[in-house]
Amino acid sequence: MRAWLALDAPTHSVSGLPAQVTLSCDGYISRTTWITTSMATVDLIPKAGFDLEFYRQLARGDLDNEFHELRILSASPRIYLQTAGLPAANVAALEQTARDAVPAFAGGVLAVAAWEAGEATPPRQARSWSRS
């Protein structure tokens, strides 16, 4: 099932979930997505100041002529950085970059939940963490 939605129409009825919907609004990039809950929130990207071609190359594999599904973080990441051979200044810079980048890429919704660094492979509890 497909439905066209506009931002000036905050509610829309579908016959069942999940439902594929397309959202469009002047000044924003149209988006087709699946709605799986009755209280879904869908973000749209403003066209002004956004380089869609670069985004598709970076996040979607257009540079390689391969399409990649997006991997969306559902929670703030915990990051472990194995620092063997890295100067302390580089470790500090990488931590700050991660702390700046996560909220920037997540629209301010997420932040680094935990940061650990060490010479060895991650401790057992951190093995499920994101690795840098």
Sequence and secondary structure as in RCSB ss.txt:
>XXXX:A:sequence
MRAWLALDAPTHSVSGLPAQVTLSCDGYISRTTWITTSMATVDLIPKAGFDLEFYRQLARGDLDNEFHELRILSA
SPRIYLQTAGLPAANVAALEQTARDAVPAFAGGVLAVAAWEAGEATPPRQARSWSRS
>XXXX:A:secstr
 EEEEETT      SSSSEEEEEE TTB  EEEEE STT      BSTT  HHHHHHHHH GGGT        SS
  EEEEE TT  HHHHHHHHHHHHHHHHHHTTTS    EEEEESSS  GGGTTSEE 
